[in-house]
Amino acid sequence: MAMDILYAWSERIGERRTRDPLGELHPPATEAEVREVEERIGVGLPPSYRQFLLVANGWGSDDDCLLLSVQEAGWLRDVDPSRAETWSAAASVPDELYFVYGPEQDSSHYRGEYVPGTFLAGYWDDGVALLNPHVRTAEGEWEAWYLAPWKPGATRYRSFWDLAMDELRLRYPA
């Protein structure tokens, strides 16, 4: 499965290594660098994000679309504590409102108590791309969030892959 994900990342973003509007993909992280961040944060990274790092150790160079390198990424509470504090005030919501993805999702239905324990993967359009280890799939994927001050809450995805593919669809319409 890991090789399938790695191939999928290479196929999906390989031709965009130097094309705008996403900016340049950085050279791949090494397996040792990925393991180092996992040791630093105390948990293994979700498969789609981990494999992305082995294809590109970061993406872009400004706030318009910047995925951080393994050396820069980390728990939101450590990397960007002011954002963690600001967005953690949201009230909790019941499962039937929380676990809705896609067009039916209401972004105001997120769980503020999860915010400090999310993993900051990058900055996009005044917001942040976060990975939420509190919600995991059977395959080990972490829920992914896009949270911005102009949104009523977090747009949530089942995985980093889904978040990244949605961003690619927005920036590279078919």
C-alpha positions as a printed Julia matrix, in Angstrom:
174×3 Matrix{Float64}:
   0.0    0.0     0.0
   2.8    2.47    0.83
   4.25   2.14   -2.66
   0.76   2.73   -4.15
   0.45   5.98   -2.16
   3.97   7.06   -3.11
   3.23   6.36   -6.78
  -0.07   8.25   -6.53
   1.67  11.31   -5.08
   4.37  11.17   -7.72
   1.78  10.88  -10.49
  -0.54  13.58   -9.13
   2.04  16.26   -8.3
   5.19  15.22  -10.12
   4.47  17.3   -13.2
   3.81  20.35  -11.01
   7.28  20.54   -9.47
   7.91  24.03  -10.79
   4.49  25.26  -11.95
   2.51  28.04  -10.32
   0.17  28.81   -8.58
   1.24  26.35   -5.9
   4.89  27.18   -6.15
   7.79  24.82   -6.19
   7.84  21.43   -4.55
  10.85  20.98   -2.34
  13.2   17.99   -2.73
  12.0   14.83   -0.96
  12.6   14.24    2.72
  14.64  11.2     3.63
  13.18   8.31    5.58
  15.48   9.31    8.45
  14.11  12.89    8.44
  10.53  11.61    8.53
  11.35   9.23   11.38
  13.02  12.11   13.22
   9.84  14.22   13.19
   7.82  11.18   14.29
  10.2   10.73   17.23
  10.02  14.45   18.04
   6.21  14.46   18.16
   5.94  10.99   19.72
   3.67   9.38   17.12
   3.82   8.04   13.57
   2.55  10.37   10.86
  -0.52   9.43    8.8
   0.32   7.44    5.64
  -0.71   9.97    2.98
   1.18  12.84    4.64
   4.2   10.66    5.36
   4.37   9.56    1.74
   3.91  13.13    0.53
   7.02  14.11    2.5
   8.97  11.36    0.75
   7.96  12.95   -2.58
   8.27  16.6    -1.51
   9.57  17.91    1.83
   7.4   21.0     1.62
   5.6   22.94   -1.05
   5.62  26.6    -1.97
   7.42  29.53   -0.43
   4.8   31.99    0.81
   1.55  32.11    2.76
  -0.56  31.62   -0.36
   0.27  27.92   -0.28
   3.04  26.74    1.98
   3.37  23.19    3.21
   6.12  23.08    5.8
   9.16  20.83    5.71
   9.49  18.11    8.34
  11.97  20.34   10.14
   9.39  23.16   10.47
   6.15  21.23   11.02
   4.94  20.17   14.45
   2.15  20.37   17.0
   0.19  23.6    16.53
   0.47  24.4    20.27
   4.29  24.42   19.88
   4.76  25.93   16.41
   2.0   28.57   16.48
   0.62  28.84   20.04
  -1.4   32.0    19.43
  -3.45  30.3    16.69
  -3.87  27.22   18.88
  -5.26  29.35   21.69
  -7.52  31.45   19.47
  -9.18  28.52   17.71
  -9.48  26.2    20.69
 -12.37  28.22   22.14
 -14.97  26.61   19.84
 -17.61  24.52   21.58
 -17.69  20.79   21.12
 -20.36  19.31   18.85
 -22.02  15.88   18.88
 -20.79  13.13   16.56
 -23.82  13.38   14.24
 -22.84  16.99   13.42
 -19.09  16.48   13.56
 -18.62  13.44   11.32
 -20.03  14.98    8.15
 -17.65  15.5     5.22
 -18.07  17.0     1.78
 -20.65  19.54    0.61
 -23.06  18.75    3.47
 -20.46  19.68    6.1
 -21.01  22.79    8.24
 -17.52  24.13    9.0
 -18.72  25.65   12.27
 -19.12  22.09   13.58
 -15.56  21.41   14.64
 -14.13  20.56   18.04
 -12.08  23.34   19.57
 -10.66  20.99   22.18
  -8.8   19.18   19.38
  -7.05  22.32   18.08
  -3.97  22.48   20.38
  -3.24  18.8    19.67
  -3.36  19.14   15.88
  -0.25  18.94   13.72
   0.56  22.06   11.7
   1.4   20.95    8.15
   1.24  24.35    6.45
  -0.2   27.8     5.87
  -2.7   28.52    3.08
  -4.5   31.75    2.21
  -4.38  33.27    5.71
  -5.25  29.93    7.28
  -3.6   26.7     8.32
  -3.53  23.1     7.1
  -3.76  20.86   10.16
  -3.7   17.12   10.75
  -5.92  15.92   13.58
  -4.68  12.74   15.31
  -7.81  12.63   17.49
  -9.79  11.28   14.52
  -8.16   8.39   12.65
  -9.31   5.95   10.01
  -8.72   2.2    10.19
  -5.86   2.76    7.71
  -4.13   5.17   10.11
  -5.05   8.39    8.29
  -5.65  11.45   10.46
  -8.46  13.84    9.78
  -7.18  16.97    7.97
  -8.45  20.51    8.52
  -8.3   23.82    6.76
  -8.89  26.53    9.36
  -8.84  30.26    8.53
  -9.92  33.42   10.37
 -12.46  34.29    7.67
 -14.19  30.88    7.9
 -16.82  30.09   10.54
 -14.76  27.02   11.52
 -12.72  24.22    9.98
 -13.3   22.54    6.65
 -12.51  18.95    7.52
 -11.33  16.09    5.32
 -10.87  12.39    5.99
  -7.14  12.6     5.21
  -4.25  14.81    4.14
  -4.61  13.29    0.67
  -8.23  14.54    0.44
  -7.23  18.02    1.63
  -4.35  18.25   -0.85
  -6.42  16.93   -3.77
  -9.17  19.47   -2.99
  -6.58  22.26   -3.04
  -5.2   21.0    -6.36
  -8.73  20.92   -7.84
  -9.27  24.54   -6.75
  -5.98  25.74   -8.19
  -5.84  23.48  -11.27
  -9.44  23.06  -12.45
  -9.93  20.26  -14.96
